[in-house]
Amino acid sequence: MPHKTVVVGGGAAGLGAAGGVKAADPANDVVVYTQFEDVAYSPCGIPYVHGKEIETFEALFLAEKEAYVRAGIDVHYQTEVTAIDVRRKTIQVAGEGEVSWDRLVIATGFHYADPGVPGSDLDGLYYVKNIRQAMEWDKVIDRAKVAVVVNATPLGLEMVTALAHRGIETHLIDPHPWPLAEMADPDIMAPVEESWRELGVRLHFNTTLEAFLGSGRVRGVLTSQGELPADFAVVATHKEPENRLAAQAGLKTGPTGGLIVDERMATSARDVFAAGDCAELPHGVTGVGLQGLTGSHAYAQGKVAGFNAGGGSKTYQPVYIPWGTPAGKWIIGGASFGETTAKALGIPYVLGAADGISRARYYPGVKKVRVKLLAEPGSLRLIGAQMVGGEGIKERADFLATAIKFGLTLNDLAVMENVYSPAIGALNEPIVVAAQNGVNAAGKG
């Protein structure tokens, strides 16, 4: 029987959910509330517009607003939801009052962690998220000569490269010994650091943020290693789930702060679903809860949440997290986890690594590729992978995540078939060589 679903949030998860509701039953009513001016654009593309790899912000929009009208999705722009009542099945909306619902999807996304230092209220601190704000910030970047990026998170990596491409004196500060240190291995990130230095980026690792300096507007950044000048600072702190409303409504959260959901993306409250950065999902190998994954994860979660809210039945499986991003002149990526995470969690592993190439050695444009495979001792079942190279990282990450999910072993990968064509694939696939090295290492152990 058709019913009304309200979606709070207009990002990838929220719009995925809205589409899922209609896919379950086109007769369903679906209303989306977003505090922003737009929906259906790719915020992940913002750093690449700043870096001039993408010419315009308009290219990031995926659909015109009329497309949602035609699809029967009622989007309320620049509208704030101020409260959720799961018992009465209502929300409070600024300017609209009380709105009832039969099913609710929470897709409220994330906010950047508060830097927690003096000066955090100054103008000139850029939190990359909203496309309209990004358009205005791009004008600031045009006038700037020096910038500081705070924290080498995935966004931090992208913005460092983007600002360097704009010819701005760029400083990166991070409290860890290498970039992306909470998920990536140091040998994977070493080529990235080298390429940043080639671009003129000034790297400050093992360095903590102490204050933003200035009167009204930031003029510098105080760190544990001294003061850095700054015309503006990009604050790329950890993405925290935006769950204030959900918590006030009594919904249960996990250790990450994300909303606990089951395989249907259903929360602890009846007829309430959640998806995207505000939800917590189990890791397929460790079972540990994870939050703040990629846009593809958010969209897929939203489709499942919306389809179930709309009366259908779908499940979302534990995640194995294929990931990748350009960093400097390299591309990094992986699946599940690498050595750094395995050591932190006390997970034993066998390592197989190889340095290979992306094409035939004689073909123009050949790029280096380093592959690291982690396997369970004894069974040699693949449990993690990381890579750095000039091309082909995304495809390998996708494949390796699937290999982990379906329990392939180093023995399987050591004899897998691979494409050999001089322009697109080398005779010796680096994954195969890494697996063979891992099998040999296990035999010697």
C-alpha positions in Angstrom: 0.0 0.0 0.0 1.5 3.4 -1.0 2.7 5.6 1.9 4.7 8.7 2.7 8.4 8.6 3.3 10.4 11.6 4.5 14.1 11.8 3.8 16.2 14.2 5.9 19.3 15.0 3.8 19.9 15.7 0.1 23.3 14.1 -0.5 24.1 10.9 -2.3 22.4 8.8 0.4 19.3 11.0 0.6 18.7 11.1 -3.1 19.5 7.4 -3.4 16.9 6.8 -0.8 14.3 9.0 -2.5 14.9 7.0 -5.7 14.7 3.7 -3.8 11.3 4.7 -2.3 9.9 5.3 -5.8 11.5 2.1 -7.2 9.7 0.1 -4.5 6.4 1.6 -5.5 6.0 4.6 -7.8 2.8 5.5 -6.0 4.7 6.3 -2.8 5.0 9.9 -1.7 8.6 11.0 -0.9 9.7 14.3 0.4 13.3 15.3 0.8 14.5 18.1 3.2 17.9 19.7 2.6 19.5 22.7 4.3 21.5 23.4 1.1 20.6 25.2 -2.1 21.2 22.2 -4.3 21.0 18.4 -4.4 22.4 15.9 -6.9 25.9 17.2 -7.4 29.3 15.6 -6.7 31.0 17.3 -3.7 33.9 14.9 -4.3 34.7 16.8 -7.4 35.1 20.2 -5.7 38.9 19.8 -5.1 39.4 19.0 -8.8 37.7 22.2 -9.8 39.9 24.1 -7.4 42.9 22.4 -9.0 41.6 23.2 -12.5 41.4 19.6 -13.6 37.7 20.2 -14.0 36.8 23.5 -15.7 33.6 24.6 -13.9 31.6 23.8 -10.8 28.6 23.5 -13.0 30.0 20.3 -14.4 29.5 18.7 -11.0 25.8 18.9 -11.1 24.2 15.5 -12.0 20.6 16.6 -12.8 18.5 19.7 -13.1 16.0 20.3 -10.2 13.1 19.7 -12.6 14.3 16.1 -13.0 13.2 15.4 -9.4 9.9 17.1 -10.0 9.3 14.9 -13.0 10.3 11.8 -10.9 7.7 12.8 -8.3 10.3 13.6 -5.6 9.4 16.7 -3.6 12.6 18.4 -2.6 12.5 21.2 0.0 15.7 23.3 -0.4 17.3 25.5 2.2 15.0 24.0 4.8 16.1 22.9 8.3 14.7 20.0 10.1 14.8 20.9 13.8 13.5 17.8 15.6 12.4 14.2 15.0 9.7 12.4 17.0 9.8 8.7 16.3 6.9 7.9 18.6 4.4 10.3 16.9 6.1 9.9 13.5 6.6 13.6 12.9 9.5 16.0 12.2 9.6 19.7 13.0 10.6 21.8 10.0 11.6 25.5 10.3 9.0 27.6 8.5 6.7 24.6 7.9 5.9 23.4 11.4 5.1 19.7 12.1 5.2 17.3 9.2 4.1 13.7 9.5 5.6 10.6 7.9 4.9 6.8 7.6 8.6 6.0 7.1 11.7 8.1 7.7 15.2 7.9 6.2 17.9 9.8 8.0 20.7 10.8 5.6 22.1 13.8 7.5 25.7 13.2 6.4 28.7 14.5 8.3 30.4 17.5 9.8 34.1 18.1 10.2 35.4 17.6 13.7 36.0 20.8 15.6 39.7 21.6 15.5 39.3 22.5 19.2 41.9 25.3 19.2 41.8 29.1 19.7 40.9 31.0 16.6 38.5 28.3 15.2 35.9 31.0 14.8 38.0 33.2 12.5 37.0 33.9 8.9 39.3 32.3 6.3 38.9 28.7 7.4 37.6 26.6 4.6 35.6 23.5 5.2 35.1 21.9 1.8 31.6 20.6 1.5 28.9 22.9 -0.1 29.3 23.7 -3.8 27.9 27.3 -3.5 30.5 28.1 -0.8 33.2 26.4 -3.0 32.3 28.8 -5.8 33.0 31.7 -3.5 36.1 30.1 -2.0 37.5 29.7 -5.5 37.7 33.5 -5.8 39.6 33.6 -2.5 42.0 31.0 -3.9 42.6 33.2 -6.9 43.9 36.0 -4.7 45.8 33.8 -2.2 49.6 33.3 -2.1 50.0 30.9 0.8 47.7 28.4 2.3 47.8 25.8 5.1 46.0 22.4 4.9 45.2 21.0 8.3 45.4 17.2 8.4 46.3 14.7 5.7 42.9 13.0 5.5 41.6 12.0 2.0 40.2 15.5 1.5 43.4 17.0 2.8 45.4 15.0 0.2 43.2 16.2 -2.6 43.3 19.8 -1.5 47.1 19.8 -1.1 47.5 18.7 -4.7 44.8 21.1 -6.0 46.4 24.2 -4.3 49.8 23.2 -5.5 48.4 23.0 -9.0 47.1 26.5 -8.6 50.6 27.7 -7.8 49.9 28.6 -4.2 52.6 28.1 -1.5 51.0 25.2 0.2 51.8 23.8 3.7 50.4 20.5 5.1 50.4 19.9 8.8 49.5 16.6 10.4 50.2 15.0 13.8 51.2 11.6 12.2 54.5 10.5 10.7 53.1 10.3 7.2 49.9 11.2 5.3 46.8 9.2 5.6 48.5 7.4 8.4 45.4 6.0 10.0 44.7 3.8 7.0 47.6 3.8 4.5 51.1 2.3 4.9 54.2 4.5 4.9 55.8 2.8 1.9 52.6 3.4 -0.1 52.6 7.1 0.8 56.4 7.7 0.3 56.1 8.3 -3.4 53.2 10.7 -2.8 55.3 12.8 -0.4 58.2 12.9 -2.9 55.9 14.1 -5.6 54.4 16.8 -3.4 57.9 18.1 -2.6 58.5 18.2 -6.4 55.4 20.4 -6.6 56.8 22.7 -4.0 54.5 21.6 -1.1 56.0 22.1 2.3 55.3 19.1 4.6 55.0 19.3 8.4 54.5 15.8 9.8 54.6 15.0 13.6 53.2 18.5 13.9 50.0 19.4 15.8 47.7 22.4 15.3 47.8 24.8 18.3 45.8 27.8 17.1 44.6 29.9 14.2 46.0 33.4 14.4 44.4 36.6 13.4 42.0 39.3 14.3 38.6 38.7 12.5 40.3 36.8 9.7 43.1 34.2 9.8 46.6 35.4 9.0 48.6 32.4 10.2 48.6 29.0 11.9 50.4 28.2 15.1 51.8 24.7 15.2 53.9 22.7 17.6 56.8 23.4 15.3 56.2 27.2 15.0 54.1 29.7 13.1 53.1 29.4 9.5 51.6 32.3 7.4 48.3 31.7 5.8 45.9 33.7 3.6 43.4 30.9 4.3 43.4 27.4 5.8 41.7 24.3 4.6 40.4 22.4 7.7 40.3 18.7 6.7 39.7 17.2 10.0 38.0 13.8 10.5 34.4 13.5 9.2 32.0 13.0 12.1 28.5 11.7 11.7 25.8 14.4 11.9 23.5 12.7 14.3 22.4 15.4 16.7 18.7 15.1 15.7 18.8 11.3 15.7 20.4 11.2 19.1 17.9 13.6 20.6 15.2 11.3 19.2 16.7 8.4 21.1 18.1 6.4 18.2 21.0 4.1 19.1 24.6 4.9 17.9 27.7 2.8 17.7 31.3 3.4 18.8 32.0 5.6 15.7 29.0 7.8 16.6 27.2 6.5 13.5 23.6 5.2 13.7 23.4 1.5 14.3 21.6 -0.2 11.3 20.8 -3.7 10.4 21.2 -5.3 7.0 18.1 -3.5 5.8 19.5 -0.2 6.9 16.9 0.0 9.6 17.7 1.8 12.8 16.7 1.0 16.4 13.4 2.8 15.9 10.5 1.3 14.0 10.0 2.5 10.4 13.2 4.6 10.6 16.1 3.9 8.3 19.6 5.6 7.9 22.2 5.7 5.2 25.5 7.4 4.3 28.0 9.2 6.6 25.5 9.2 9.5 25.3 5.4 9.6 27.7 2.8 10.9 28.4 -0.4 8.9 30.3 -3.6 9.9 33.7 -4.4 8.2 33.4 -7.7 6.3 36.7 -9.1 7.8 36.9 -7.7 11.3 33.3 -6.9 12.0 34.4 -3.6 13.4 31.9 -0.7 12.8 32.9 1.8 10.2 31.5 5.2 9.3 32.3 7.9 6.7 32.9 5.7 3.6 32.8 6.8 0.0 30.0 8.4 -2.1 29.4 5.1 -3.8 28.8 3.4 -0.5 26.4 6.2 0.6 24.4 6.0 -2.6 24.1 2.2 -2.5 23.1 2.4 1.2 20.5 5.0 0.4 19.0 2.9 -2.4 18.6 0.0 0.0 17.2 2.1 2.8 14.8 3.8 0.5 13.6 0.6 -1.2 12.9 -0.9 2.2 11.2 2.3 3.5 9.1 2.2 0.3 7.8 -1.3 1.1 10.4 -3.5 -0.7 13.0 -5.8 0.6 16.7 -5.5 0.0 19.8 -6.0 2.1 23.1 -4.2 2.4 26.1 -6.4 3.1 29.2 -5.8 5.2 31.8 -3.6 3.5 35.2 -4.5 2.1 35.9 -0.9 1.1 37.6 -0.6 -2.2 39.1 2.9 -2.2 41.4 5.1 -4.2 42.4 8.7 -4.9 44.9 10.7 -6.8 47.6 12.1 -4.5 50.4 14.3 -6.0 51.3 12.6 -9.3 50.3 9.2 -8.0 47.2 7.2 -7.4 46.8 5.3 -4.2 44.2 2.7 -3.2 43.4 -0.6 -1.7 40.7 -2.8 -0.2 39.8 -3.8 3.4 43.0 -2.7 5.2 46.8 -2.6 5.1 49.7 -3.3 7.4 49.2 -0.3 9.5 45.6 -1.2 10.4 46.4 -4.9 10.8 49.1 -4.1 13.3 46.9 -1.6 15.2 44.2 -4.3 15.5 46.6 -7.1 16.3 45.6 -9.1 13.2 48.3 -11.6 12.1 49.0 -11.7 8.4 51.3 -13.0 5.7 52.5 -10.2 3.3 53.1 -10.5 -0.4 54.4 -7.4 -2.2 55.6 -6.7 -5.7 56.8 -3.7 -7.7 55.5 -3.9 -11.3 54.4 -1.9 -14.2 51.0 -1.0 -15.7 51.9 -1.7 -19.4 54.5 -3.4 -21.4 57.9 -1.9 -20.5 58.5 -0.6 -24.0 55.1 1.0 -24.5 54.9 4.8 -24.1 53.4 6.0 -20.8 54.2 2.9 -18.8 53.7 3.6 -15.1 55.1 1.9 -11.9 52.7 -0.1 -9.7 53.4 -1.3 -6.2 51.0 -4.0 -4.8 50.8 -5.3 -1.3 48.6 -8.2 -0.3 47.8 -9.3 3.2 46.6 -12.8 3.8 45.4 -14.9 6.8 48.2 -17.2 8.0 47.6 -20.9 7.2 44.7 -20.5 4.9 46.3 -17.6 2.9 42.8 -16.2 2.5 43.2 -12.6 1.3 42.2 -10.0 4.0 43.7 -6.7 2.7 45.5 -4.9 0.0 47.1 -1.5 -0.7 48.6 -0.1 -3.9 50.3 3.0 -5.4 50.9 3.6 -9.0 50.3 5.8 -12.0 47.2 4.0 -13.4 45.0 1.0 -13.0 44.7 1.3 -9.2 40.9 1.8 -9.2 40.3 -1.4 -11.2 42.6 -3.5 -9.1 41.1 -2.1 -5.8 37.6 -3.1 -7.1 38.8 -6.6 -8.0 40.7 -7.1 -4.7 37.7 -6.1 -2.6 35.6 -8.7 -4.4 38.4 -11.3 -4.0 38.4 -10.6 -0.2 34.7 -10.8 0.0 34.5 -14.2 -1.7 37.4 -15.7 0.1 40.1 -16.0 -2.6 43.5 -17.0 -1.4 47.1 -16.0 -2.4 47.2 -19.4 -4.1 44.2 -18.4 -6.2 45.7 -15.1 -7.1 49.1 -16.5 -7.8 47.7 -18.5 -10.8 45.0 -16.1 -11.9 44.7 -15.2 -15.6 45.4 -11.6 -16.6 45.2 -9.5 -19.7 48.4 -9.0 -21.6 48.3 -6.2 -24.2 51.2 -3.8 -24.5 49.1 -0.7 -24.3 47.0 -1.7 -21.3 48.6 -4.6 -19.4 52.1 -6.0 -18.7 53.0 -9.6 -19.2 53.4 -10.0 -15.4 50.4 -8.7 -13.5 51.7 -7.1 -10.3 48.8 -8.8 -8.3 50.0 -12.2 -9.5 53.6 -11.5 -8.6 52.7 -10.1 -5.2 50.6 -13.3 -4.5 53.4 -15.5 -5.6 55.8 -13.7 -3.3 53.3 -14.1 -0.5 53.0 -17.8 -1.1 56.8 -18.1 -1.0 57.0 -16.1 2.2 54.4 -18.3 3.8 56.3 -21.4 2.8 59.6 -20.2 4.2 57.7 -19.2 7.4 
